[in-house]
């Protein structure tokens, strides 16, 4: 059974792709993007725990 670890990170308005690419290169998989409580975008990511 796979055990996951999670990352919740804000996405900057002007550079969301760079942030997603950076975390993707570290093994993080995007699960969802939602609007945060202050109006900005927040990414929820996961990767298998090592």
C-alpha distance matrix in Angstrom:
0.0 3.8 6.5 9.8 13.4 16.2 19.9 22.8 25.9 29.3 30.5 34.1 36.5 37.9 35.0 31.7 31.0 31.4 29.0 26.3 27.0 26.9 23.5 22.2 23.5 21.4 18.2 18.2 17.7 20.1 18.8 22.3 25.8 27.8 31.2 31.2 33.6 36.3 36.1 34.3 31.1 27.8 24.7 21.1 18.7 15.1 13.4 10.2 11.0 12.5
3.8 0.0 3.8 6.4 10.0 12.9 16.3 19.4 22.4 25.8 27.0 30.5 32.9 34.3 31.3 28.1 27.4 27.7 25.3 22.6 23.3 23.1 19.7 18.5 19.9 17.7 14.5 14.4 14.1 16.7 15.8 19.3 22.7 24.9 28.3 28.3 30.8 33.3 33.1 31.1 27.8 24.5 21.3 17.9 15.2 11.5 9.6 6.5 7.7 9.8
6.5 3.8 0.0 3.8 7.0 10.2 13.8 16.9 20.0 23.7 25.2 28.8 31.4 33.0 30.1 27.0 26.7 26.8 23.9 21.7 22.8 22.1 18.5 18.1 19.5 16.9 14.1 13.5 13.8 16.1 15.2 18.4 21.6 23.4 26.6 26.1 28.4 30.9 31.1 29.1 26.1 22.6 19.6 16.1 13.7 10.0 8.6 5.9 5.6 8.5
9.8 6.4 3.8 0.0 3.8 6.5 10.1 13.2 16.3 19.9 21.4 25.0 27.6 29.2 26.4 23.3 23.1 23.3 20.3 18.2 19.5 18.8 15.1 15.0 16.8 14.2 11.6 10.3 10.7 12.7 12.0 15.1 18.0 20.0 23.1 22.6 25.0 27.4 27.5 25.4 22.4 18.9 15.9 12.4 9.9 6.4 5.6 4.5 5.0 8.7
13.4 10.0 7.0 3.8 0.0 3.8 7.1 10.4 13.4 17.1 19.0 22.4 25.3 26.9 24.2 21.3 21.5 21.3 18.0 16.5 18.1 16.8 13.1 13.9 15.6 12.6 10.9 9.2 10.6 12.2 12.0 14.7 16.9 18.7 21.4 20.5 22.8 24.9 25.3 23.1 20.4 16.7 14.0 10.8 8.5 5.7 5.7 6.2 5.4 8.9
16.2 12.9 10.2 6.5 3.8 0.0 3.8 6.8 9.9 13.6 15.5 19.1 21.9 23.8 21.3 18.2 18.9 18.9 15.5 14.1 16.3 15.3 11.6 12.8 15.2 12.6 11.2 8.4 9.4 9.9 9.6 11.6 13.5 15.1 17.7 16.7 19.2 21.2 21.5 19.3 16.7 12.9 10.4 7.3 5.7 4.4 6.7 8.9 9.0 12.3
19.9 16.3 13.8 10.1 7.1 3.8 0.0 3.8 6.3 10.1 12.1 15.5 18.5 20.3 17.9 15.1 16.2 16.0 12.3 11.5 14.1 12.8 9.3 11.5 13.9 11.5 11.2 8.0 9.5 9.3 9.9 11.0 11.8 13.5 15.6 14.4 17.0 18.6 18.9 16.4 13.9 10.2 8.0 5.9 5.0 6.1 8.6 11.5 11.7 14.5
22.8 19.4 16.9 13.2 10.4 6.8 3.8 0.0 3.8 7.1 9.7 13.1 15.9 18.3 16.4 13.6 15.5 15.7 12.0 11.6 14.8 13.9 11.0 13.3 16.1 14.3 14.2 10.7 11.4 10.0 10.1 9.8 9.6 10.5 12.2 10.7 13.3 14.8 15.2 12.8 10.6 6.9 5.7 4.7 6.3 8.8 11.9 15.0 15.4 18.3
25.9 22.4 20.0 16.3 13.4 9.9 6.3 3.8 0.0 3.8 6.5 9.6 12.7 14.8 13.0 10.7 12.9 12.8 9.1 9.7 13.0 11.9 9.8 12.7 15.2 14.0 14.7 11.4 12.4 10.7 11.8 10.9 9.6 10.6 11.6 10.1 12.9 13.5 13.7 10.7 8.8 5.6 5.3 6.7 8.2 11.2 14.0 17.4 17.8 20.3
29.3 25.8 23.7 19.9 17.1 13.6 10.1 7.1 3.8 0.0 3.8 6.4 9.3 11.9 10.9 8.9 12.1 12.3 9.1 10.3 13.8 13.2 12.0 14.7 17.3 16.7 17.6 14.4 15.0 12.6 13.6 11.9 9.3 9.7 9.5 8.1 11.0 10.7 10.5 7.3 6.0 4.3 6.1 9.0 11.1 14.5 17.4 20.9 21.6 24.0
30.5 27.0 25.2 21.4 19.0 15.5 12.1 9.7 6.5 3.8 0.0 3.8 6.4 8.6 7.4 5.2 8.7 9.4 6.9 8.2 11.6 11.8 11.4 13.6 16.1 16.4 17.4 14.4 14.6 12.0 13.7 11.7 8.8 9.9 9.9 9.9 13.1 12.3 11.0 7.3 5.4 5.6 6.5 10.2 11.8 15.5 18.1 21.9 23.0 25.3
34.1 30.5 28.8 25.0 22.4 19.1 15.5 13.1 9.6 6.4 3.8 0.0 3.8 5.6 5.5 5.5 9.1 9.3 7.9 10.3 13.0 13.0 13.6 15.9 17.9 18.5 20.0 17.4 17.8 15.4 17.3 15.3 12.2 12.9 12.0 11.9 14.6 12.7 11.5 7.8 7.5 8.9 10.3 14.0 15.5 19.1 21.5 25.2 26.3 28.3
36.5 32.9 31.4 27.6 25.3 21.9 18.5 15.9 12.7 9.3 6.4 3.8 0.0 3.8 5.9 6.3 9.8 11.0 10.6 12.3 14.8 15.6 16.4 18.2 20.4 21.4 22.6 20.0 19.8 17.0 18.7 16.2 12.7 13.1 11.7 12.4 15.0 12.9 10.7 7.5 7.7 10.4 12.2 16.0 17.8 21.5 24.1 27.9 29.2 31.4
37.9 34.3 33.0 29.2 26.9 23.8 20.3 18.3 14.8 11.9 8.6 5.6 3.8 0.0 3.8 6.3 8.7 9.4 10.2 12.3 13.9 14.9 16.5 18.0 19.7 21.2 22.8 20.7 20.7 18.3 20.5 18.5 15.3 16.3 15.3 16.2 18.8 16.6 14.5 11.3 11.2 13.5 14.6 18.3 19.5 23.0 25.1 28.9 30.4 32.2
35.0 31.3 30.1 26.4 24.2 21.3 17.9 16.4 13.0 10.9 7.4 5.5 5.9 3.8 0.0 3.8 5.6 5.6 6.7 9.0 10.2 11.1 13.0 14.4 15.9 17.5 19.2 17.4 17.7 15.8 18.5 17.0 14.3 16.1 15.9 16.6 19.7 17.9 16.1 12.5 11.4 12.8 12.9 16.4 17.0 20.3 22.0 25.7 27.2 28.8
31.7 28.1 27.0 23.3 21.3 18.2 15.1 13.6 10.7 8.9 5.2 5.5 6.3 6.3 3.8 0.0 3.8 5.5 5.3 6.2 8.6 10.0 10.9 12.1 14.3 15.8 16.9 14.6 14.4 12.1 14.7 13.2 10.7 12.8 13.3 14.4 17.8 16.7 14.7 11.1 9.0 9.9 9.5 12.9 13.6 17.0 19.0 22.8 24.5 26.4
31.0 27.4 26.7 23.1 21.5 18.9 16.2 15.5 12.9 12.1 8.7 9.1 9.8 8.7 5.6 3.8 0.0 3.8 5.5 5.1 5.9 8.4 10.0 10.2 12.1 14.3 15.3 13.6 13.3 11.7 14.8 14.1 12.3 15.2 16.3 17.6 21.2 20.4 18.3 14.7 12.3 12.8 11.3 14.2 13.9 16.9 18.3 22.0 24.0 25.6
31.4 27.7 26.8 23.3 21.3 18.9 16.0 15.7 12.8 12.3 9.4 9.3 11.0 9.4 5.6 5.5 3.8 0.0 3.8 5.5 5.1 6.0 8.7 9.7 10.6 12.6 14.5 13.4 14.2 13.3 16.7 16.4 14.8 17.5 18.5 19.1 22.5 21.5 19.9 16.2 14.1 14.1 12.7 15.4 14.7 17.3 18.3 21.8 23.4 24.6
29.0 25.3 23.9 20.3 18.0 15.5 12.3 12.0 9.1 9.1 6.9 7.9 10.6 10.2 6.7 5.3 5.5 3.8 0.0 3.8 5.5 5.1 6.3 8.5 10.0 11.0 12.8 11.0 12.2 11.1 14.3 14.1 12.6 15.2 16.2 16.4 19.7 19.1 17.9 14.1 11.9 11.1 9.7 12.2 11.6 14.4 15.7 19.3 20.7 22.2
26.3 22.6 21.7 18.2 16.5 14.1 11.5 11.6 9.7 10.3 8.2 10.3 12.3 12.3 9.0 6.2 5.1 5.5 3.8 0.0 3.8 5.5 5.3 5.9 8.6 9.9 10.7 8.6 8.9 7.8 11.3 11.5 10.8 14.0 15.9 16.6 20.2 20.2 18.7 15.1 12.1 11.0 8.5 10.5 9.4 12.1 13.4 17.0 18.9 20.7
27.0 23.3 22.8 19.5 18.1 16.3 14.1 14.8 13.0 13.8 11.6 13.0 14.8 13.9 10.2 8.6 5.9 5.1 5.5 3.8 0.0 3.8 5.6 4.9 6.1 8.7 9.9 9.3 10.0 10.2 13.9 14.7 14.4 17.7 19.6 20.4 24.0 23.8 22.3 18.6 15.7 14.8 12.2 13.8 12.0 13.9 14.2 17.5 19.5 20.6
26.9 23.1 22.1 18.8 16.8 15.3 12.8 13.9 11.9 13.2 11.8 13.0 15.6 14.9 11.1 10.0 8.4 6.0 5.1 5.5 3.8 0.0 3.8 5.5 5.3 6.7 9.2 8.9 11.0 11.7 15.3 16.3 15.8 18.9 20.6 20.6 24.0 23.7 22.8 19.0 16.5 15.1 12.7 14.1 12.1 13.7 13.7 16.9 18.2 18.9
23.5 19.7 18.5 15.1 13.1 11.6 9.3 11.0 9.8 12.0 11.4 13.6 16.4 16.5 13.0 10.9 10.0 8.7 6.3 5.3 5.6 3.8 0.0 3.8 5.4 5.1 6.7 5.4 7.9 8.9 12.3 13.7 13.9 17.0 19.0 19.0 22.3 22.6 21.9 18.3 15.5 13.4 10.5 11.0 8.6 9.9 10.1 13.5 14.8 16.0
22.2 18.5 18.1 15.0 13.9 12.8 11.5 13.3 12.7 14.7 13.6 15.9 18.2 18.0 14.4 12.1 10.2 9.7 8.5 5.9 4.9 5.5 3.8 0.0 3.8 5.3 5.1 4.8 6.1 7.9 11.6 13.5 14.3 17.9 20.4 20.9 24.5 25.0 23.8 20.4 17.2 15.2 11.9 12.0 9.1 9.9 9.5 12.7 14.8 16.0
23.5 19.9 19.5 16.8 15.6 15.2 13.9 16.1 15.2 17.3 16.1 17.9 20.4 19.7 15.9 14.3 12.1 10.6 10.0 8.6 6.1 5.3 5.4 3.8 0.0 3.8 5.5 7.2 9.4 11.7 15.2 17.3 18.0 21.4 23.8 24.1 27.6 27.8 26.8 23.2 20.3 18.4 15.3 15.5 12.4 12.6 11.3 13.8 15.5 15.7
21.4 17.7 16.9 14.2 12.6 12.6 11.5 14.3 14.0 16.7 16.4 18.5 21.4 21.2 17.5 15.8 14.3 12.6 11.0 9.9 8.7 6.7 5.1 5.3 3.8 0.0 3.8 5.8 9.2 11.8 14.9 17.2 18.2 21.3 23.7 23.5 26.7 27.2 26.7 23.2 20.4 18.0 14.9 14.4 11.2 10.7 9.0 11.3 12.3 12.5
18.2 14.5 14.1 11.6 10.9 11.2 11.2 14.2 14.7 17.6 17.4 20.0 22.6 22.8 19.2 16.9 15.3 14.5 12.8 10.7 9.9 9.2 6.7 5.1 5.5 3.8 0.0 3.8 6.5 9.9 12.7 15.6 17.2 20.5 23.4 23.5 26.8 27.7 27.1 23.8 20.6 18.0 14.5 13.3 9.7 8.4 6.1 8.3 10.3 11.0
18.2 14.4 13.5 10.3 9.2 8.4 8.0 10.7 11.4 14.4 14.4 17.4 20.0 20.7 17.4 14.6 13.6 13.4 11.0 8.6 9.3 8.9 5.4 4.8 7.2 5.8 3.8 0.0 3.8 6.6 9.3 12.0 13.6 16.8 19.7 19.8 23.1 24.2 23.5 20.4 17.2 14.4 10.8 9.5 5.9 5.4 5.0 8.5 10.5 12.4
17.7 14.1 13.8 10.7 10.6 9.4 9.5 11.4 12.4 15.0 14.6 17.8 19.8 20.7 17.7 14.4 13.3 14.2 12.2 8.9 10.0 11.0 7.9 6.1 9.4 9.2 6.5 3.8 0.0 3.8 6.3 9.4 11.7 15.1 18.4 19.1 22.6 24.0 22.8 20.0 16.4 13.9 10.1 8.6 5.3 5.3 6.0 9.4 12.3 14.7
20.1 16.7 16.1 12.7 12.2 9.9 9.3 10.0 10.7 12.6 12.0 15.4 17.0 18.3 15.8 12.1 11.7 13.3 11.1 7.8 10.2 11.7 8.9 7.9 11.7 11.8 9.9 6.6 3.8 0.0 3.8 5.9 7.9 11.5 14.8 15.9 19.5 20.9 19.4 16.7 13.0 10.8 7.1 6.2 4.5 6.6 9.0 12.5 15.2 17.9
18.8 15.8 15.2 12.0 12.0 9.6 9.9 10.1 11.8 13.6 13.7 17.3 18.7 20.5 18.5 14.7 14.8 16.7 14.3 11.3 13.9 15.3 12.3 11.6 15.2 14.9 12.7 9.3 6.3 3.8 0.0 3.8 7.3 10.1 13.8 15.0 18.4 20.4 19.0 16.9 13.3 10.9 7.6 5.5 5.2 6.8 9.9 12.9 15.5 18.7
22.3 19.3 18.4 15.1 14.7 11.6 11.0 9.8 10.9 11.9 11.7 15.3 16.2 18.5 17.0 13.2 14.1 16.4 14.1 11.5 14.7 16.3 13.7 13.5 17.3 17.2 15.6 12.0 9.4 5.9 3.8 0.0 3.8 6.5 10.2 11.9 15.3 17.2 15.6 13.7 10.2 8.3 5.9 5.2 7.1 9.9 13.3 16.5 18.7 22.0
25.8 22.7 21.6 18.0 16.9 13.5 11.8 9.6 9.6 9.3 8.8 12.2 12.7 15.3 14.3 10.7 12.3 14.8 12.6 10.8 14.4 15.8 13.9 14.3 18.0 18.2 17.2 13.6 11.7 7.9 7.3 3.8 0.0 3.8 7.1 9.1 12.8 14.1 12.1 10.1 6.5 5.5 4.5 6.2 8.9 12.4 15.8 19.3 21.3 24.4
27.8 24.9 23.4 20.0 18.7 15.1 13.5 10.5 10.6 9.7 9.9 12.9 13.1 16.3 16.1 12.8 15.2 17.5 15.2 14.0 17.7 18.9 17.0 17.9 21.4 21.3 20.5 16.8 15.1 11.5 10.1 6.5 3.8 0.0 3.8 6.2 9.5 11.3 9.4 8.4 5.7 5.4 6.6 8.1 11.6 14.9 18.6 21.9 23.5 26.8
31.2 28.3 26.6 23.1 21.4 17.7 15.6 12.2 11.6 9.5 9.9 12.0 11.7 15.3 15.9 13.3 16.3 18.5 16.2 15.9 19.6 20.6 19.0 20.4 23.8 23.7 23.4 19.7 18.4 14.8 13.8 10.2 7.1 3.8 0.0 3.8 6.8 8.0 5.7 5.6 4.6 6.1 8.9 11.0 14.6 18.1 21.7 25.1 26.4 29.6
31.2 28.3 26.1 22.6 20.5 16.7 14.4 10.7 10.1 8.1 9.9 11.9 12.4 16.2 16.6 14.4 17.6 19.1 16.4 16.6 20.4 20.6 19.0 20.9 24.1 23.5 23.5 19.8 19.1 15.9 15.0 11.9 9.1 6.2 3.8 0.0 3.8 5.5 5.2 5.3 5.6 5.7 9.2 11.0 14.7 18.0 21.6 24.9 25.7 28.8
33.6 30.8 28.4 25.0 22.8 19.2 17.0 13.3 12.9 11.0 13.1 14.6 15.0 18.8 19.7 17.8 21.2 22.5 19.7 20.2 24.0 24.0 22.3 24.5 27.6 26.7 26.8 23.1 22.6 19.5 18.4 15.3 12.8 9.5 6.8 3.8 0.0 3.8 5.6 7.5 9.1 9.4 12.9 14.2 17.9 21.0 24.6 27.7 28.2 31.3
36.3 33.3 30.9 27.4 24.9 21.2 18.6 14.8 13.5 10.7 12.3 12.7 12.9 16.6 17.9 16.7 20.4 21.5 19.1 20.2 23.8 23.7 22.6 25.0 27.8 27.2 27.7 24.2 24.0 20.9 20.4 17.2 14.1 11.3 8.0 5.5 3.8 0.0 3.8 5.9 8.9 10.1 13.9 16.1 19.5 22.9 26.3 29.6 30.1 33.0
36.1 33.1 31.1 27.5 25.3 21.5 18.9 15.2 13.7 10.5 11.0 11.5 10.7 14.5 16.1 14.7 18.3 19.9 17.9 18.7 22.3 22.8 21.9 23.8 26.8 26.7 27.1 23.5 22.8 19.4 19.0 15.6 12.1 9.4 5.7 5.2 5.6 3.8 0.0 3.8 6.8 9.2 12.9 15.5 18.9 22.5 26.0 29.4 30.4 33.3
34.3 31.1 29.1 25.4 23.1 19.3 16.4 12.8 10.7 7.3 7.3 7.8 7.5 11.3 12.5 11.1 14.7 16.2 14.1 15.1 18.6 19.0 18.3 20.4 23.2 23.2 23.8 20.4 20.0 16.7 16.9 13.7 10.1 8.4 5.6 5.3 7.5 5.9 3.8 0.0 3.8 6.6 10.1 13.2 16.3 20.0 23.3 26.9 27.9 30.7
31.1 27.8 26.1 22.4 20.4 16.7 13.9 10.6 8.8 6.0 5.4 7.5 7.7 11.2 11.4 9.0 12.3 14.1 11.9 12.1 15.7 16.5 15.5 17.2 20.3 20.4 20.6 17.2 16.4 13.0 13.3 10.2 6.5 5.7 4.6 5.6 9.1 8.9 6.8 3.8 0.0 3.8 6.7 10.0 13.0 16.8 20.1 23.7 25.0 27.9
27.8 24.5 22.6 18.9 16.7 12.9 10.2 6.9 5.6 4.3 5.6 8.9 10.4 13.5 12.8 9.9 12.8 14.1 11.1 11.0 14.8 15.1 13.4 15.2 18.4 18.0 18.0 14.4 13.9 10.8 10.9 8.3 5.5 5.4 6.1 5.7 9.4 10.1 9.2 6.6 3.8 0.0 3.8 6.7 9.8 13.5 16.8 20.4 21.5 24.4
24.7 21.3 19.6 15.9 14.0 10.4 8.0 5.7 5.3 6.1 6.5 10.3 12.2 14.6 12.9 9.5 11.3 12.7 9.7 8.5 12.2 12.7 10.5 11.9 15.3 14.9 14.5 10.8 10.1 7.1 7.6 5.9 4.5 6.6 8.9 9.2 12.9 13.9 12.9 10.1 6.7 3.8 0.0 3.8 6.3 10.1 13.4 17.0 18.5 21.3
21.1 17.9 16.1 12.4 10.8 7.3 5.9 4.7 6.7 9.0 10.2 14.0 16.0 18.3 16.4 12.9 14.2 15.4 12.2 10.5 13.8 14.1 11.0 12.0 15.5 14.4 13.3 9.5 8.6 6.2 5.5 5.2 6.2 8.1 11.0 11.0 14.2 16.1 15.5 13.2 10.0 6.7 3.8 0.0 3.8 7.1 10.7 14.1 15.5 18.7
18.7 15.2 13.7 9.9 8.5 5.7 5.0 6.3 8.2 11.1 11.8 15.5 17.8 19.5 17.0 13.6 13.9 14.7 11.6 9.4 12.0 12.1 8.6 9.1 12.4 11.2 9.7 5.9 5.3 4.5 5.2 7.1 8.9 11.6 14.6 14.7 17.9 19.5 18.9 16.3 13.0 9.8 6.3 3.8 0.0 3.8 7.1 10.7 12.5 15.5
15.1 11.5 10.0 6.4 5.7 4.4 6.1 8.8 11.2 14.5 15.5 19.1 21.5 23.0 20.3 17.0 16.9 17.3 14.4 12.1 13.9 13.7 9.9 9.9 12.6 10.7 8.4 5.4 5.3 6.6 6.8 9.9 12.4 14.9 18.1 18.0 21.0 22.9 22.5 20.0 16.8 13.5 10.1 7.1 3.8 0.0 3.8 7.0 9.0 12.2
13.4 9.6 8.6 5.6 5.7 6.7 8.6 11.9 14.0 17.4 18.1 21.5 24.1 25.1 22.0 19.0 18.3 18.3 15.7 13.4 14.2 13.7 10.1 9.5 11.3 9.0 6.1 5.0 6.0 9.0 9.9 13.3 15.8 18.6 21.7 21.6 24.6 26.3 26.0 23.3 20.1 16.8 13.4 10.7 7.1 3.8 0.0 3.8 6.3 8.9
10.2 6.5 5.9 4.5 6.2 8.9 11.5 15.0 17.4 20.9 21.9 25.2 27.9 28.9 25.7 22.8 22.0 21.8 19.3 17.0 17.5 16.9 13.5 12.7 13.8 11.3 8.3 8.5 9.4 12.5 12.9 16.5 19.3 21.9 25.1 24.9 27.7 29.6 29.4 26.9 23.7 20.4 17.0 14.1 10.7 7.0 3.8 0.0 3.8 6.3
11.0 7.7 5.6 5.0 5.4 9.0 11.7 15.4 17.8 21.6 23.0 26.3 29.2 30.4 27.2 24.5 24.0 23.4 20.7 18.9 19.5 18.2 14.8 14.8 15.5 12.3 10.3 10.5 12.3 15.2 15.5 18.7 21.3 23.5 26.4 25.7 28.2 30.1 30.4 27.9 25.0 21.5 18.5 15.5 12.5 9.0 6.3 3.8 0.0 3.8
12.5 9.8 8.5 8.7 8.9 12.3 14.5 18.3 20.3 24.0 25.3 28.3 31.4 32.2 28.8 26.4 25.6 24.6 22.2 20.7 20.6 18.9 16.0 16.0 15.7 12.5 11.0 12.4 14.7 17.9 18.7 22.0 24.4 26.8 29.6 28.8 31.3 33.0 33.3 30.7 27.9 24.4 21.3 18.7 15.5 12.2 8.9 6.3 3.8 0.0
